[in-house]
């Protein structure tokens, strides 16, 4: 329900379906959150999050930097967040399991 999100979607995917596609993306984000909380296939979940976040931010970097909160710096924050996801799921979680 944030107009900025819809403008980014419109810029990348076109005006005609921007409203509905923004809602579909939002629903997909909610489903991803439910999947995270479920604890099912956490490594697959983390990999998909990293892939989606990186792809989305690379597209925005080139196609809609003027619509982003921090402009092209958004990509840096996305990569840092992706690194945090990787560290949490593949490095930290592995260490916790080995200590058990």
C-alpha positions as CSV (number, residue, x, y, z in Angstrom):
1,X,0.0,0.0,0.0
2,X,3.0,2.3,-0.4
3,X,2.8,4.3,-3.7
4,X,6.6,4.2,-4.1
5,X,6.5,0.4,-4.4
6,X,3.9,0.6,-7.1
7,X,5.9,3.2,-9.0
8,X,9.0,1.0,-9.0
9,X,6.9,-2.0,-10.3
10,X,5.4,0.2,-13.0
11,X,8.8,1.4,-14.1
12,X,10.2,-2.1,-14.4
13,X,7.1,-4.2,-15.5
14,X,4.9,-1.5,-17.0
15,X,2.0,0.7,-15.8
16,X,-0.8,-1.6,-17.0
17,X,-0.5,-4.2,-14.3
18,X,1.6,-2.4,-11.7
19,X,-1.3,-2.3,-9.1
20,X,-2.1,-6.0,-9.2
21,X,1.6,-7.0,-9.5
22,X,2.5,-5.0,-6.4
23,X,-0.2,-6.8,-4.5
24,X,1.0,-10.2,-5.7
25,X,4.5,-9.3,-4.7
26,X,3.2,-8.3,-1.2
27,X,1.3,-11.5,-0.9
28,X,4.4,-13.5,-1.9
29,X,6.4,-11.6,0.8
30,X,3.8,-12.6,3.4
31,X,4.0,-16.2,2.3
32,X,7.8,-16.1,2.5
33,X,7.5,-14.7,6.1
34,X,5.2,-17.6,7.0
35,X,7.7,-20.0,5.5
36,X,10.5,-18.5,7.5
37,X,8.6,-18.8,10.7
38,X,7.6,-22.4,9.9
39,X,11.3,-23.5,9.9
40,X,10.8,-25.8,7.0
41,X,13.7,-26.2,4.5
42,X,15.5,-23.2,5.9
43,X,18.5,-23.4,3.6
44,X,16.3,-23.4,0.5
45,X,14.4,-20.5,2.0
46,X,17.6,-18.5,2.7
47,X,18.9,-19.2,-0.9
48,X,15.6,-18.0,-2.4
49,X,15.6,-14.9,-0.3
50,X,19.2,-14.1,-1.3
51,X,18.4,-14.7,-5.0
52,X,15.2,-12.6,-4.9
53,X,16.6,-9.7,-2.9
54,X,19.8,-9.6,-5.1
55,X,17.9,-9.8,-8.4
56,X,15.2,-7.3,-7.4
57,X,17.8,-4.8,-6.2
58,X,20.0,-5.2,-9.3
59,X,17.0,-4.5,-11.5
60,X,16.1,-1.4,-9.4
61,X,19.7,-0.2,-9.5
62,X,19.6,0.0,-13.3
63,X,15.9,0.7,-14.0
64,X,14.6,2.8,-11.1
65,X,17.4,4.3,-8.9
66,X,15.6,7.6,-8.7
67,X,12.6,5.9,-7.0
68,X,14.7,4.2,-4.3
69,X,15.0,5.5,-0.7
70,X,18.8,5.6,-0.9
71,X,19.2,5.5,-4.6
72,X,21.9,3.2,-5.9
73,X,23.1,2.6,-2.3
74,X,20.0,0.3,-1.9
75,X,22.0,-2.4,-3.7
76,X,24.8,-2.1,-1.1
77,X,22.3,-2.6,1.7
78,X,20.6,-5.5,-0.1
79,X,24.0,-7.2,-0.5
80,X,24.8,-6.7,3.1
81,X,21.5,-8.1,4.1
82,X,22.0,-11.1,1.8
83,X,25.4,-11.7,3.4
84,X,23.7,-11.6,6.8
85,X,21.2,-14.2,5.6
86,X,24.0,-16.4,4.3
87,X,26.0,-16.0,7.5
88,X,23.0,-16.8,9.7
89,X,21.8,-19.9,7.8
90,X,25.0,-21.4,6.5
91,X,27.7,-20.5,8.9
92,X,26.1,-19.6,12.3
93,X,23.5,-22.3,12.1
94,X,26.1,-24.9,11.2
95,X,28.2,-24.0,14.2
96,X,25.3,-24.3,16.5
97,X,24.4,-27.8,15.2
98,X,28.0,-28.9,15.6
99,X,28.1,-27.8,19.2
100,X,25.0,-29.8,20.1
